[in-house]
Amino acid sequence: MPMLEETHSLSSKMKITVDPEKLADFSQNHVSFYMKYSSFVFRSLFRSSFQKFLYWMLKRENIEEQMVRAVHVKVFPLRRKNKKCLFM
C-alpha cells in the first residue's frame, strides 16, 4: 500500500464542520469569534509548511494515505458535561 507522497496534500480530506445544536450555547460574539478562529485554522492547514509536516508525520508514524479518512476542524470548542471547555 502506497504511503502519502510528498507532493500530495490532504486538502481533499479536510473539512470544517459546525454542529448547529451548539449555536444556542454561545452568544453572537462567541459565534463570530469561533467562526473566524476555525476559518484561520482551516486555511493554515493548506499552507505548504503544514502539508510538509503532515507528510513527515505520516511517514514517521508509518500511516498509509487511505487510513486518513478526514481531517475535521470543529467550529466550537468541545465541552465537558459540566459545560466547562476542555481548552480555554
PDB file as gemmi writes it, atoms N, CA and C in Angstrom:
CRYST1    1.000    1.000    1.000  90.00  90.00  90.00 P 1                      
ATOM      1  N   MET A   1       0.842  -1.180   0.000  1.00  0.00           N  
ATOM      2  CA  MET A   1       0.000   0.000   0.000  1.00  0.00           C  
ATOM      3  C   MET A   1       0.885   1.241   0.000  1.00  0.00           C  
ATOM      4  N   PRO A   2       0.611   2.189  -0.881  1.00  0.00           N  
ATOM      5  CA  PRO A   2       1.492   3.350  -1.004  1.00  0.00           C  
ATOM      6  C   PRO A   2       1.350   4.317   0.157  1.00  0.00           C  
ATOM      7  N   MET A   3       2.463   4.917   0.516  1.00  0.00           N  
ATOM      8  CA  MET A   3       2.475   5.949   1.547  1.00  0.00           C  
ATOM      9  C   MET A   3       2.081   7.279   0.891  1.00  0.00           C  
ATOM     10  N   LEU A   4       1.721   8.250   1.683  1.00  0.00           N  
ATOM     11  CA  LEU A   4       1.392   9.579   1.193  1.00  0.00           C  
ATOM     12  C   LEU A   4       2.621  10.166   0.521  1.00  0.00           C  
ATOM     13  N   GLU A   5       2.466  10.614  -0.707  1.00  0.00           N  
ATOM     14  CA  GLU A   5       3.592  11.205  -1.420  1.00  0.00           C  
ATOM     15  C   GLU A   5       3.777  12.649  -0.984  1.00  0.00           C  
ATOM     16  N   GLU A   6       5.001  13.101  -1.020  1.00  0.00           N  
ATOM     17  CA  GLU A   6       5.308  14.447  -0.550  1.00  0.00           C  
ATOM     18  C   GLU A   6       4.561  15.512  -1.350  1.00  0.00           C  
ATOM     19  N   THR A   7       4.299  15.249  -2.620  1.00  0.00           N  
ATOM     20  CA  THR A   7       3.635  16.242  -3.453  1.00  0.00           C  
ATOM     21  C   THR A   7       2.124  16.221  -3.275  1.00  0.00           C  
ATOM     22  N   HIS A   8       1.605  15.194  -2.612  1.00  0.00           N  
ATOM     23  CA  HIS A   8       0.163  15.073  -2.419  1.00  0.00           C  
ATOM     24  C   HIS A   8      -0.246  15.800  -1.144  1.00  0.00           C  
ATOM     25  N   SER A   9      -1.381  16.471  -1.187  1.00  0.00           N  
ATOM     26  CA  SER A   9      -1.879  17.114   0.027  1.00  0.00           C  
ATOM     27  C   SER A   9      -3.152  16.412   0.472  1.00  0.00           C  
ATOM     28  N   LEU A  10      -3.479  16.587   1.712  1.00  0.00           N  
ATOM     29  CA  LEU A  10      -4.706  16.016   2.243  1.00  0.00           C  
ATOM     30  C   LEU A  10      -5.877  16.984   2.096  1.00  0.00           C  
ATOM     31  N   SER A  11      -5.724  17.987   1.270  1.00  0.00           N  
ATOM     32  CA  SER A  11      -6.728  19.047   1.167  1.00  0.00           C  
ATOM     33  C   SER A  11      -8.107  18.524   0.789  1.00  0.00           C  
ATOM     34  N   SER A  12      -8.173  17.485  -0.001  1.00  0.00           N  
ATOM     35  CA  SER A  12      -9.485  16.954  -0.382  1.00  0.00           C  
ATOM     36  C   SER A  12     -10.171  16.264   0.789  1.00  0.00           C  
ATOM     37  N   LYS A  13      -9.441  15.976   1.852  1.00  0.00           N  
ATOM     38  CA  LYS A  13      -9.997  15.293   3.014  1.00  0.00           C  
ATOM     39  C   LYS A  13     -10.237  16.236   4.190  1.00  0.00           C  
ATOM     40  N   MET A  14      -9.924  17.519   4.013  1.00  0.00           N  
ATOM     41  CA  MET A  14     -10.079  18.480   5.099  1.00  0.00           C  
ATOM     42  C   MET A  14     -11.454  19.115   5.048  1.00  0.00           C  
ATOM     43  N   LYS A  15     -12.082  19.200   6.219  1.00  0.00           N  
ATOM     44  CA  LYS A  15     -13.431  19.743   6.304  1.00  0.00           C  
ATOM     45  C   LYS A  15     -13.563  20.609   7.541  1.00  0.00           C  
ATOM     46  N   ILE A  16     -14.372  21.646   7.414  1.00  0.00           N  
ATOM     47  CA  ILE A  16     -14.717  22.458   8.568  1.00  0.00           C  
ATOM     48  C   ILE A  16     -16.182  22.173   8.869  1.00  0.00           C  
ATOM     49  N   THR A  17     -16.480  21.872  10.126  1.00  0.00           N  
ATOM     50  CA  THR A  17     -17.837  21.460  10.461  1.00  0.00           C  
ATOM     51  C   THR A  17     -18.400  22.277  11.620  1.00  0.00           C  
ATOM     52  N   VAL A  18     -19.710  22.461  11.573  1.00  0.00           N  
ATOM     53  CA  VAL A  18     -20.433  23.184  12.617  1.00  0.00           C  
ATOM     54  C   VAL A  18     -21.560  22.285  13.101  1.00  0.00           C  
ATOM     55  N   ASP A  19     -21.688  22.170  14.398  1.00  0.00           N  
ATOM     56  CA  ASP A  19     -22.815  21.457  14.983  1.00  0.00           C  
ATOM     57  C   ASP A  19     -23.891  22.503  15.251  1.00  0.00           C  
ATOM     58  N   PRO A  20     -24.967  22.537  14.443  1.00  0.00           N  
ATOM     59  CA  PRO A  20     -25.978  23.590  14.606  1.00  0.00           C  
ATOM     60  C   PRO A  20     -26.620  23.631  15.991  1.00  0.00           C  
ATOM     61  N   GLU A  21     -26.655  22.509  16.671  1.00  0.00           N  
ATOM     62  CA  GLU A  21     -27.240  22.471  18.010  1.00  0.00           C  
ATOM     63  C   GLU A  21     -26.439  23.311  18.999  1.00  0.00           C  
ATOM     64  N   LYS A  22     -25.158  23.498  18.735  1.00  0.00           N  
ATOM     65  CA  LYS A  22     -24.311  24.261  19.647  1.00  0.00           C  
ATOM     66  C   LYS A  22     -24.484  25.769  19.493  1.00  0.00           C  
ATOM     67  N   LEU A  23     -25.129  26.208  18.424  1.00  0.00           N  
ATOM     68  CA  LEU A  23     -25.307  27.644  18.214  1.00  0.00           C  
ATOM     69  C   LEU A  23     -26.028  28.300  19.385  1.00  0.00           C  
ATOM     70  N   ALA A  24     -26.977  27.604  19.974  1.00  0.00           N  
ATOM     71  CA  ALA A  24     -27.749  28.174  21.086  1.00  0.00           C  
ATOM     72  C   ALA A  24     -26.910  28.327  22.351  1.00  0.00           C  
ATOM     73  N   ASP A  25     -25.807  27.592  22.447  1.00  0.00           N  
ATOM     74  CA  ASP A  25     -24.962  27.627  23.640  1.00  0.00           C  
ATOM     75  C   ASP A  25     -24.033  28.840  23.693  1.00  0.00           C  
ATOM     76  N   PHE A  26     -23.939  29.591  22.599  1.00  0.00           N  
ATOM     77  CA  PHE A  26     -22.968  30.674  22.509  1.00  0.00           C  
ATOM     78  C   PHE A  26     -23.640  31.990  22.124  1.00  0.00           C  
ATOM     79  N   SER A  27     -23.067  33.085  22.601  1.00  0.00           N  
ATOM     80  CA  SER A  27     -23.554  34.414  22.212  1.00  0.00           C  
ATOM     81  C   SER A  27     -23.115  34.693  20.776  1.00  0.00           C  
ATOM     82  N   GLN A  28     -23.685  35.720  20.186  1.00  0.00           N  
ATOM     83  CA  GLN A  28     -23.323  36.093  18.815  1.00  0.00           C  
ATOM     84  C   GLN A  28     -21.846  36.450  18.720  1.00  0.00           C  
ATOM     85  N   ASN A  29     -21.308  37.111  19.750  1.00  0.00           N  
ATOM     86  CA  ASN A  29     -19.881  37.450  19.759  1.00  0.00           C  
ATOM     87  C   ASN A  29     -19.016  36.198  19.768  1.00  0.00           C  
ATOM     88  N   HIS A  30     -19.396  35.201  20.570  1.00  0.00           N  
ATOM     89  CA  HIS A  30     -18.641  33.950  20.606  1.00  0.00           C  
ATOM     90  C   HIS A  30     -18.736  33.211  19.279  1.00  0.00           C  
ATOM     91  N   VAL A  31     -19.924  33.186  18.693  1.00  0.00           N  
ATOM     92  CA  VAL A  31     -20.104  32.521  17.395  1.00  0.00           C  
ATOM     93  C   VAL A  31     -19.203  33.166  16.354  1.00  0.00           C  
ATOM     94  N   SER A  32     -19.183  34.490  16.318  1.00  0.00           N  
ATOM     95  CA  SER A  32     -18.340  35.209  15.359  1.00  0.00           C  
ATOM     96  C   SER A  32     -16.861  34.894  15.591  1.00  0.00           C  
ATOM     97  N   PHE A  33     -16.439  34.920  16.869  1.00  0.00           N  
ATOM     98  CA  PHE A  33     -15.046  34.617  17.195  1.00  0.00           C  
ATOM     99  C   PHE A  33     -14.666  33.210  16.745  1.00  0.00           C  
ATOM    100  N   TYR A  34     -15.481  32.216  17.096  1.00  0.00           N  
ATOM    101  CA  TYR A  34     -15.155  30.830  16.760  1.00  0.00           C  
ATOM    102  C   TYR A  34     -15.200  30.565  15.253  1.00  0.00           C  
ATOM    103  N   MET A  35     -16.081  31.251  14.548  1.00  0.00           N  
ATOM    104  CA  MET A  35     -16.113  31.105  13.089  1.00  0.00           C  
ATOM    105  C   MET A  35     -14.814  31.635  12.478  1.00  0.00           C  
ATOM    106  N   LYS A  36     -14.377  32.806  12.933  1.00  0.00           N  
ATOM    107  CA  LYS A  36     -13.130  33.386  12.416  1.00  0.00           C  
ATOM    108  C   LYS A  36     -11.925  32.529  12.797  1.00  0.00           C  
ATOM    109  N   TYR A  37     -11.908  32.065  14.038  1.00  0.00           N  
ATOM    110  CA  TYR A  37     -10.795  31.254  14.524  1.00  0.00           C  
ATOM    111  C   TYR A  37     -10.698  29.932  13.761  1.00  0.00           C  
ATOM    112  N   SER A  38     -11.818  29.253  13.593  1.00  0.00           N  
ATOM    113  CA  SER A  38     -11.800  27.973  12.881  1.00  0.00           C  
ATOM    114  C   SER A  38     -11.447  28.171  11.408  1.00  0.00           C  
ATOM    115  N   SER A  39     -11.881  29.268  10.813  1.00  0.00           N  
ATOM    116  CA  SER A  39     -11.515  29.554   9.418  1.00  0.00           C  
ATOM    117  C   SER A  39     -10.015  29.784   9.285  1.00  0.00           C  
ATOM    118  N   PHE A  40      -9.432  30.493  10.257  1.00  0.00           N  
ATOM    119  CA  PHE A  40      -7.988  30.711  10.262  1.00  0.00           C  
ATOM    120  C   PHE A  40      -7.241  29.381  10.349  1.00  0.00           C  
ATOM    121  N   VAL A  41      -7.669  28.512  11.264  1.00  0.00           N  
ATOM    122  CA  VAL A  41      -7.033  27.198  11.417  1.00  0.00           C  
ATOM    123  C   VAL A  41      -7.179  26.398  10.126  1.00  0.00           C  
ATOM    124  N   PHE A  42      -8.357  26.411   9.547  1.00  0.00           N  
ATOM    125  CA  PHE A  42      -8.612  25.671   8.312  1.00  0.00           C  
ATOM    126  C   PHE A  42      -7.694  26.145   7.187  1.00  0.00           C  
ATOM    127  N   ARG A  43      -7.573  27.462   7.024  1.00  0.00           N  
ATOM    128  CA  ARG A  43      -6.674  27.997   5.988  1.00  0.00           C  
ATOM    129  C   ARG A  43      -5.223  27.613   6.258  1.00  0.00           C  
ATOM    130  N   SER A  44      -4.856  27.603   7.532  1.00  0.00           N  
ATOM    131  CA  SER A  44      -3.477  27.242   7.899  1.00  0.00           C  
ATOM    132  C   SER A  44      -3.136  25.814   7.511  1.00  0.00           C  
ATOM    133  N   LEU A  45      -4.116  24.939   7.542  1.00  0.00           N  
ATOM    134  CA  LEU A  45      -3.885  23.540   7.184  1.00  0.00           C  
ATOM    135  C   LEU A  45      -3.431  23.386   5.737  1.00  0.00           C  
ATOM    136  N   PHE A  46      -3.771  24.348   4.890  1.00  0.00           N  
ATOM    137  CA  PHE A  46      -3.412  24.271   3.474  1.00  0.00           C  
ATOM    138  C   PHE A  46      -2.025  24.833   3.164  1.00  0.00           C  
ATOM    139  N   ARG A  47      -1.397  25.446   4.147  1.00  0.00           N  
ATOM    140  CA  ARG A  47      -0.061  26.003   3.909  1.00  0.00           C  
ATOM    141  C   ARG A  47       0.920  24.879   3.600  1.00  0.00           C  
ATOM    142  N   SER A  48       1.850  25.164   2.725  1.00  0.00           N  
ATOM    143  CA  SER A  48       2.812  24.134   2.321  1.00  0.00           C  
ATOM    144  C   SER A  48       3.635  23.644   3.510  1.00  0.00           C  
ATOM    145  N   SER A  49       3.945  24.535   4.451  1.00  0.00           N  
ATOM    146  CA  SER A  49       4.725  24.103   5.611  1.00  0.00           C  
ATOM    147  C   SER A  49       3.953  23.077   6.450  1.00  0.00           C  
ATOM    148  N   PHE A  50       2.663  23.284   6.599  1.00  0.00           N  
ATOM    149  CA  PHE A  50       1.871  22.321   7.352  1.00  0.00           C  
ATOM    150  C   PHE A  50       1.681  21.035   6.567  1.00  0.00           C  
ATOM    151  N   GLN A  51       1.534  21.145   5.256  1.00  0.00           N  
ATOM    152  CA  GLN A  51       1.409  19.953   4.414  1.00  0.00           C  
ATOM    153  C   GLN A  51       2.693  19.113   4.509  1.00  0.00           C  
ATOM    154  N   LYS A  52       3.839  19.776   4.546  1.00  0.00           N  
ATOM    155  CA  LYS A  52       5.110  19.058   4.710  1.00  0.00           C  
ATOM    156  C   LYS A  52       5.166  18.378   6.071  1.00  0.00           C  
ATOM    157  N   PHE A  53       4.685  19.073   7.100  1.00  0.00           N  
ATOM    158  CA  PHE A  53       4.639  18.478   8.430  1.00  0.00           C  
ATOM    159  C   PHE A  53       3.749  17.229   8.428  1.00  0.00           C  
ATOM    160  N   LEU A  54       2.578  17.321   7.795  1.00  0.00           N  
ATOM    161  CA  LEU A  54       1.688  16.157   7.711  1.00  0.00           C  
ATOM    162  C   LEU A  54       2.367  14.996   6.998  1.00  0.00           C  
ATOM    163  N   TYR A  55       3.048  15.304   5.912  1.00  0.00           N  
ATOM    164  CA  TYR A  55       3.768  14.270   5.175  1.00  0.00           C  
ATOM    165  C   TYR A  55       4.811  13.611   6.073  1.00  0.00           C  
ATOM    166  N   TRP A  56       5.582  14.438   6.780  1.00  0.00           N  
ATOM    167  CA  TRP A  56       6.609  13.907   7.669  1.00  0.00           C  
ATOM    168  C   TRP A  56       5.992  13.047   8.768  1.00  0.00           C  
ATOM    169  N   MET A  57       4.907  13.561   9.368  1.00  0.00           N  
ATOM    170  CA  MET A  57       4.272  12.845  10.465  1.00  0.00           C  
ATOM    171  C   MET A  57       3.713  11.496   9.999  1.00  0.00           C  
ATOM    172  N   LEU A  58       3.049  11.477   8.872  1.00  0.00           N  
ATOM    173  CA  LEU A  58       2.501  10.218   8.362  1.00  0.00           C  
ATOM    174  C   LEU A  58       3.615   9.225   8.023  1.00  0.00           C  
ATOM    175  N   LYS A  59       4.666   9.741   7.423  1.00  0.00           N  
ATOM    176  CA  LYS A  59       5.798   8.877   7.090  1.00  0.00           C  
ATOM    177  C   LYS A  59       6.465   8.347   8.356  1.00  0.00           C  
ATOM    178  N   ARG A  60       6.674   9.232   9.319  1.00  0.00           N  
ATOM    179  CA  ARG A  60       7.326   8.864  10.583  1.00  0.00           C  
ATOM    180  C   ARG A  60       6.523   7.821  11.353  1.00  0.00           C  
ATOM    181  N   GLU A  61       5.200   7.984  11.365  1.00  0.00           N  
ATOM    182  CA  GLU A  61       4.317   7.077  12.086  1.00  0.00           C  
ATOM    183  C   GLU A  61       3.890   5.868  11.240  1.00  0.00           C  
ATOM    184  N   ASN A  62       4.387   5.827  10.007  1.00  0.00           N  
ATOM    185  CA  ASN A  62       4.082   4.721   9.099  1.00  0.00           C  
ATOM    186  C   ASN A  62       2.563   4.586   8.875  1.00  0.00           C  
ATOM    187  N   ILE A  63       1.913   5.710   8.623  1.00  0.00           N  
ATOM    188  CA  ILE A  63       0.474   5.749   8.377  1.00  0.00           C  
ATOM    189  C   ILE A  63       0.246   5.846   6.873  1.00  0.00           C  
ATOM    190  N   GLU A  64      -0.573   4.982   6.370  1.00  0.00           N  
ATOM    191  CA  GLU A  64      -0.848   4.970   4.935  1.00  0.00           C  
ATOM    192  C   GLU A  64      -1.961   5.964   4.605  1.00  0.00           C  
ATOM    193  N   GLU A  65      -1.896   6.523   3.401  1.00  0.00           N  
ATOM    194  CA  GLU A  65      -2.819   7.582   2.992  1.00  0.00           C  
ATOM    195  C   GLU A  65      -4.288   7.170   3.132  1.00  0.00           C  
ATOM    196  N   GLN A  66      -4.625   5.990   2.734  1.00  0.00           N  
ATOM    197  CA  GLN A  66      -6.030   5.570   2.784  1.00  0.00           C  
ATOM    198  C   GLN A  66      -6.540   5.401   4.210  1.00  0.00           C  
ATOM    199  N   MET A  67      -5.653   5.384   5.182  1.00  0.00           N  
ATOM    200  CA  MET A  67      -6.067   5.287   6.578  1.00  0.00           C  
ATOM    201  C   MET A  67      -6.613   6.628   7.094  1.00  0.00           C  
ATOM    202  N   VAL A  68      -6.251   7.716   6.442  1.00  0.00           N  
ATOM    203  CA  VAL A  68      -6.742   9.040   6.834  1.00  0.00           C  
ATOM    204  C   VAL A  68      -8.019   9.295   6.043  1.00  0.00           C  
ATOM    205  N   ARG A  69      -9.141   9.217   6.743  1.00  0.00           N  
ATOM    206  CA  ARG A  69     -10.429   9.426   6.072  1.00  0.00           C  
ATOM    207  C   ARG A  69     -10.781  10.903   5.981  1.00  0.00           C  
ATOM    208  N   ALA A  70     -10.498  11.658   7.043  1.00  0.00           N  
ATOM    209  CA  ALA A  70     -10.836  13.076   7.045  1.00  0.00           C  
ATOM    210  C   ALA A  70     -10.058  13.800   8.130  1.00  0.00           C  
ATOM    211  N   VAL A  71      -9.851  15.086   7.901  1.00  0.00           N  
ATOM    212  CA  VAL A  71      -9.271  15.975   8.903  1.00  0.00           C  
ATOM    213  C   VAL A  71     -10.358  17.012   9.175  1.00  0.00           C  
ATOM    214  N   HIS A  72     -10.938  16.979  10.369  1.00  0.00           N  
ATOM    215  CA  HIS A  72     -12.046  17.874  10.713  1.00  0.00           C  
ATOM    216  C   HIS A  72     -11.573  19.024  11.587  1.00  0.00           C  
ATOM    217  N   VAL A  73     -12.034  20.204  11.249  1.00  0.00           N  
ATOM    218  CA  VAL A  73     -11.864  21.373  12.101  1.00  0.00           C  
ATOM    219  C   VAL A  73     -13.256  21.702  12.614  1.00  0.00           C  
ATOM    220  N   LYS A  74     -13.444  21.589  13.910  1.00  0.00           N  
ATOM    221  CA  LYS A  74     -14.731  21.892  14.529  1.00  0.00           C  
ATOM    222  C   LYS A  74     -14.773  23.377  14.865  1.00  0.00           C  
ATOM    223  N   VAL A  75     -15.894  24.023  14.589  1.00  0.00           N  
ATOM    224  CA  VAL A  75     -16.012  25.454  14.823  1.00  0.00           C  
ATOM    225  C   VAL A  75     -16.042  25.777  16.313  1.00  0.00           C  
ATOM    226  N   PHE A  76     -16.794  25.013  17.083  1.00  0.00           N  
ATOM    227  CA  PHE A  76     -16.942  25.305  18.503  1.00  0.00           C  
ATOM    228  C   PHE A  76     -16.080  24.374  19.335  1.00  0.00           C  
ATOM    229  N   PRO A  77     -15.658  24.857  20.519  1.00  0.00           N  
ATOM    230  CA  PRO A  77     -14.829  24.009  21.386  1.00  0.00           C  
ATOM    231  C   PRO A  77     -15.641  22.856  21.965  1.00  0.00           C  
ATOM    232  N   LEU A  78     -14.951  21.788  22.288  1.00  0.00           N  
ATOM    233  CA  LEU A  78     -15.600  20.673  22.966  1.00  0.00           C  
ATOM    234  C   LEU A  78     -15.882  21.086  24.399  1.00  0.00           C  
ATOM    235  N   ARG A  79     -16.988  20.644  24.921  1.00  0.00           N  
ATOM    236  CA  ARG A  79     -17.332  20.962  26.303  1.00  0.00           C  
ATOM    237  C   ARG A  79     -17.601  19.688  27.073  1.00  0.00           C  
ATOM    238  N   ARG A  80     -17.177  19.691  28.311  1.00  0.00           N  
ATOM    239  CA  ARG A  80     -17.467  18.571  29.188  1.00  0.00           C  
ATOM    240  C   ARG A  80     -18.947  18.607  29.557  1.00  0.00           C  
ATOM    241  N   LYS A  81     -19.412  17.561  30.183  1.00  0.00           N  
ATOM    242  CA  LYS A  81     -20.812  17.511  30.591  1.00  0.00           C  
ATOM    243  C   LYS A  81     -21.165  18.618  31.574  1.00  0.00           C  
ATOM    244  N   ASN A  82     -20.164  19.106  32.323  1.00  0.00           N  
ATOM    245  CA  ASN A  82     -20.423  20.202  33.257  1.00  0.00           C  
ATOM    246  C   ASN A  82     -20.349  21.566  32.565  1.00  0.00           C  
ATOM    247  N   LYS A  83     -20.284  21.538  31.233  1.00  0.00           N  
ATOM    248  CA  LYS A  83     -20.301  22.734  30.372  1.00  0.00           C  
ATOM    249  C   LYS A  83     -19.012  23.539  30.383  1.00  0.00           C  
ATOM    250  N   LYS A  84     -17.965  23.072  31.049  1.00  0.00           N  
ATOM    251  CA  LYS A  84     -16.690  23.785  31.020  1.00  0.00           C  
ATOM    252  C   LYS A  84     -15.903  23.324  29.796  1.00  0.00           C  
ATOM    253  N   CYS A  85     -15.223  24.263  29.164  1.00  0.00           N  
ATOM    254  CA  CYS A  85     -14.439  23.945  27.963  1.00  0.00           C  
ATOM    255  C   CYS A  85     -13.255  23.056  28.326  1.00  0.00           C  
ATOM    256  N   LEU A  86     -12.879  22.211  27.388  1.00  0.00           N  
ATOM    257  CA  LEU A  86     -11.694  21.377  27.586  1.00  0.00           C  
ATOM    258  C   LEU A  86     -10.426  22.193  27.416  1.00  0.00           C  
ATOM    259  N   PHE A  87     -10.495  23.248  26.629  1.00  0.00           N  
ATOM    260  CA  PHE A  87      -9.321  24.099  26.421  1.00  0.00           C  
ATOM    261  C   PHE A  87      -9.777  25.541  26.379  1.00  0.00           C  
ATOM    262  N   MET A  88      -9.286  26.292  27.320  1.00  0.00           N  
ATOM    263  CA  MET A  88      -9.587  27.735  27.353  1.00  0.00           C  
ATOM    264  C   MET A  88      -8.424  28.464  27.923  1.00  0.00           C  
TER     265      MET A  88                                                      
END                                                                             
